[in-house]
Amino acid sequence: YGAGGAGKSAALRALAVAAAVTSLGGPIQVYGLDFGAGGLRMLEDLPHVGAIISGDDDERVIRLLRTLRDLVDDRAVRYA
């Protein structure tokens, strides 16, 4: 959240790239919702990026949010 040119996309890109560097080398999967001008598209080819979804693709946004909700629910039960 912020004005154009404030560095929001740059910060998100840095986080996505840094997520691939883990001390244990564990599996990391990054998904991005790009509600801006496509500044996250360059991440799509990285091996740990599942998808970068444009904010105007309602079907894919809803599908991703449902998948993430199901994942959180599953882990809540598994690790309770």
C-alpha positions, 0 to 999 in steps of 0.5 A, a space after each residue: 500500500 502506497 503511492 506509485 514509485 514508493 518501492 512496493 513492487 521492488 520490495 515484493 520482488 526482493 522478498 520473493 527472490 530472498 524466499 528461495 534462499 533458506 538455511 535448510 534448502 526447504 521447499 518454498 512456493 511463492 504466489 503473487 497477486 499483482 494489482 499494479 502495472 505488472 511489476 511482479 511478472 519478472 518473477 514468473 520464471 523463477 523455479 519457486 514461484 507458483 504463479 503471479 496472478 493479475 489482480 483483474 483475473 477474478 477467477 484465478 485470484 479467488 482460486 488462489 485464495 481458496 487454495 491458500 485457505 485450504 492449506 492453512 486449514 489443513 495445517 491448523 489441524 495437522 499441527 494442532 
